[in-house]
Amino acid sequence: MSDGLKWEPRGLIFRTQGQRDWMVSHGCTPTAFALDDDCIRILFAPRNASGQSIPSYIDVAADDPSRILAIGERPIMPPGETGTFDDGGIMPCSVVRRGDALYLYFVGWNASVSVPYRNAIGLAVSHDGGTSFERPFPGAVIDRSRDEPFFTASPCVVRIGDIWHIWYASTIRFIEVEGRHEPIYVLMHARSHDGIEWERDAAPILPQRHAEEAIARPSVLRTEQGFHLWFCHRGSRDFRDGADSYRIGYATSPDGLNWTRRDDDAGPPRTADGFDAHMQTYPCVIEHRGQLHMFYNGNGFGREGIGYARAPADALRTSGARP
């Protein structure tokens, strides 16, 4: 790891264990933003008794995110209408402020037939600080297309001036492993003038380490020096808490378009026998009050809940991994 960019792991900060009737297990894709100077809201996807992802939130203290201030009393939004792209479950991924509104970009799930599932990227808007969200329309904003024929997922959106940028996962093929079809995906980029209509670059932004590597859940942070990207990556053969399980990766870029992978600088060390001993995945990194806050999942794709690590924000300016 480069000098200066060292993550301090703080362990599991929230364990999903039936706090609400739809919070039976998991705490997938923690998606953090500052409510105010003292409070960080984390949207996430617990699973109900049927295994369906129903999004909610927790509020944590900005100076100590292990201190839980509030747990959502109800889901932030329901699954979509039967037959729509998100009728099978919802996973929050990225929040952008636009005036008094919050734009939430999320993954919608559908069961499939020839393959286990299909995803697409949706949009919902909140006018109450992120307690509830409503879809402005029932369809997806980025779905499979002529050039991306499988599925799209795990968006991260950053607004720079009048241009919106989205980095997202796009499946490039399925392979059959022990009778099950597994997706392989890479990270793509697109831009927009309104956060709704997107012009896609249709080319991966990061090289795969090998042909069966799947790369997902980008989290992009812009600084004066350039752009920083955290993501998760796995193999395709033994990735359910096995040797090919998700790990956190890292890349830098001067412009948000041309990236250099620096996975050795990626994130906190795994615990020897704890919640992330076998897997670290779905990172979300924000900067707040001079700290970098990383919220992420561990074993079983977040089966136990949400983990946390921190680093001084100045580390991005002084690290050997500058863009």
MARDRENNU-281720 format. One line per 5 residues: number of its first residue (from 1); their letters; for each residue y, x, z of C-alpha. Coordinates in steps of 0.02 Angstrom, whole numbers. Each point is the difference from the previous one (the first is absolute). Example, Ala and Ser with C-alpha at 12.3 -4.5 7.8 and 13.67 -1.06 7.14 Angstrom:
<atoms>
1) as) -225 615 390 | 172 69 -33 $
</atoms>
This chain:
<atoms>
1) msdgl) 0 0 0 | 174 66 -43 | 113 60 138 | 106 -142 66 | -101 -146 -70 $
6) kwepr) -119 -35 143 | -51 -175 51 | -30 -40 182 | -141 -128 13 | 27 -134 132 $
11) glifr) -161 -96 -23 | -35 -185 -16 | 153 -103 48 | -63 -175 -38 | -179 -62 6 $
16) tqgqr) -37 -165 -87 | -109 -97 119 | 32 -186 -9 | 181 -8 55 | 16 -150 -116 $
21) dwmvs) -136 -106 -76 | 22 83 -170 | 4 176 77 | -187 29 17 | -10 178 -68 $
26) hgctp) 92 134 -99 | 183 47 -12 | 11 46 -184 | 148 75 -95 | 130 16 138 $
31) tafal) 170 -23 -83 | 146 53 109 | 187 -26 -5 | 137 11 131 | 57 -167 69 $
36) dddci) 139 88 93 | 32 168 82 | -125 -32 140 | -138 -101 -86 | -119 29 -145 $
41) rilfa) -91 -148 -76 | -172 35 -72 | -72 -127 -120 | -189 15 -16 | -156 -94 -54 $
46) prnas) -124 -50 134 | -158 -89 -56 | -54 -172 58 | -178 -53 42 | -38 -20 -186 $
51) gqsip) 59 176 -40 | 157 -63 -86 | 159 105 16 | 138 -107 80 | 163 99 22 $
56) syidv) 101 4 161 | 104 128 96 | 28 96 160 | 164 67 66 | -3 172 82 $
61) aaddp) 128 105 92 | 82 126 -116 | -3 136 133 | -183 -32 43 | -96 -104 -129 $
66) srila) -149 -13 117 | 106 -122 101 | -29 -171 -79 | 152 -114 17 | -66 -155 -90 $
71) igerp) -148 -65 -99 | 27 -129 -137 | -36 -176 59 | -57 -56 -173 | -35 77 -171 $
76) imppg) 153 55 -98 | -66 -95 -152 | -159 -93 -49 | -120 46 -141 | 48 -65 -171 $
81) etgtf) -48 -166 -75 | -181 -12 -57 | -20 88 -165 | 152 113 16 | -8 190 11 $
86) ddggi) 14 3 191 | -108 -145 55 | -128 118 77 | 114 98 117 | 163 98 14 $
91) mpcsv) 39 179 50 | 184 49 26 | 51 166 -76 | 188 28 -20 | 164 -75 64 $
96) vrrgd) 170 18 -85 | 164 -67 69 | 112 -94 -122 | 154 -67 87 | -60 -111 142 $
101) alyly) -171 -22 -80 | -159 101 14 | -109 19 -155 | -183 24 42 | -117 71 -132 $
106) fvgwn) -180 -37 41 | -178 5 -67 | -82 -165 -41 | -190 -11 2 | -120 -101 -106 $
111) asvsv) -189 -3 6 | -74 45 -168 | -168 -18 -86 | -42 154 -103 | 85 113 130 $
116) pyrna) 25 -36 186 | 186 -40 -4 | 161 4 -99 | 176 41 65 | 178 -24 -61 $
121) iglav) 174 35 69 | 106 -145 64 | 174 -28 70 | 59 -103 148 | 173 -13 78 $
126) shdgg) 56 -19 181 | 166 -65 64 | -42 11 185 | -23 187 23 | -182 5 -49 $
131) tsfer) -73 -135 112 | -48 -107 -150 | -5 25 -188 | -2 -119 -149 | -53 34 -178 $
136) pfpga) 142 -29 -126 | -137 -44 -127 | -190 -14 12 | -50 139 -120 | -12 189 12 $
141) vidrs) 139 121 -47 | -119 139 -58 | -174 -52 -55 | -128 69 -121 | 69 17 -176 $
146) rdepf) -37 60 -176 | 11 182 54 | -62 -23 179 | -148 -117 -22 | -83 4 172 $
151) ftasp) 110 -30 154 | 158 59 88 | 29 23 186 | 90 85 147 | 182 6 -58 $
156) cvvri) 143 101 74 | 174 -52 -55 | 162 99 21 | 170 -58 -62 | 116 139 -61 $
161) gdiwh) 169 -66 -54 | -30 -139 -125 | -176 57 -43 | -156 -54 91 | -148 119 -4 $
166) iwyas) -180 -47 36 | -147 116 24 | -167 -90 2 | -187 20 -23 | -79 -49 -165 $
171) tirfi) -187 -5 -31 | -57 102 -149 | -186 -42 4 | -146 -57 105 | -158 100 31 $
176) evegr) -166 -66 63 | -59 79 163 | -164 -60 75 | 15 -168 -86 | 183 -29 47 $
181) hepiy) 151 18 -114 | 131 113 78 | 180 15 -65 | 86 163 -42 | 189 -8 3 $
186) vlmha) 150 113 -27 | 185 -14 43 | 122 -69 -128 | 189 -25 -4 | 114 -137 -69 $
191) rshdg) 185 -44 12 | 101 -160 7 | 178 -67 6 | -41 -147 114 | -162 42 93 $
196) iewer) -93 -134 -99 | -14 51 -183 | -76 174 -14 | -6 129 -139 | -156 105 24 $
201) daapi) -19 184 -42 | -188 -28 -29 | -46 179 45 | -70 69 165 | 126 93 107 $
206) lpqrh) -129 108 90 | -150 95 -66 | -171 -47 69 | -92 140 89 | -159 -60 -88 $
211) aeeai) -50 -141 -116 | -61 -115 140 | 150 21 115 | 91 -162 42 | 183 13 53 $
216) arpsv) 93 -143 86 | 132 -64 123 | 152 108 -45 | 139 17 128 | 158 79 -73 $
221) lrteq) 145 71 98 | 158 63 -85 | 105 140 77 | 149 101 -61 | -121 133 -61 $
226) gfhlw) -114 -116 -97 | -147 -119 21 | -150 5 115 | -160 -99 -29 | -142 -34 119 $
231) fchrg) -155 -89 -65 | -185 -18 33 | -142 64 -108 | -189 -12 3 | -156 34 -99 $
236) srdfr) -106 -139 -72 | -176 34 65 | 1 6 190 | 171 -63 52 | -38 -131 132 $
241) dgads) 23 117 150 | -103 130 -93 | 34 170 -77 | 110 -74 -138 | 105 -110 116 $
246) yrigy) 187 -19 -19 | 111 145 49 | 190 6 2 | 81 98 -141 | 177 61 -30 $
251) atspd) 109 46 -150 | 181 47 -34 | 115 -29 -147 | 179 42 -49 | 23 -166 -91 $
256) glnwt) -136 -122 56 | -88 16 -168 | -72 176 -7 | -108 35 152 | -88 151 75 $
261) rrddd) -149 -35 114 | 6 90 167 | -145 -79 91 | -9 141 129 | 164 -67 70 $
266) agppr) -58 -180 0 | -8 -70 175 | -69 9 178 | -166 83 39 | -146 -119 21 $
271) tadgf) -70 -28 173 | -173 68 39 | -75 -167 52 | 142 -125 3 | 64 -143 -108 $
276) dahmq) 34 116 -148 | -145 122 17 | -76 -55 -166 | 146 -71 -98 | 190 6 -10 $
281) typcv) 77 -122 -122 | 145 -114 -52 | 146 107 64 | 176 -69 16 | 139 125 39 $
286) iehrg) 177 -46 50 | 145 102 67 | 92 -72 151 | 107 78 136 | -34 178 -56 $
291) qlhmf) -189 -23 0 | -131 -22 -134 | -117 -141 51 | -170 -13 -83 | -102 -157 29 $
296) yngng) -175 2 -72 | -178 -63 14 | -161 85 52 | -186 -30 -9 | -66 -152 -92 $
301) fgreg) 161 -24 -100 | 97 -40 159 | -140 -91 91 | 71 45 172 | 185 -17 -34 $
306) igyar) 155 106 -31 | 23 186 35 | 161 99 15 | 64 177 -24 | 174 73 2 $
311) apada) 97 153 -58 | 183 51 8 | 94 -60 -155 | 78 172 -21 | -174 65 -41 $
316) lrtsg) 19 -70 -176 | 157 105 -24 | -71 162 71 | -185 -9 -49 | -77 113 -130 $
321) arp) -51 -161 -90 | 176 -43 -59 | 12 -84 -171 $
</atoms>
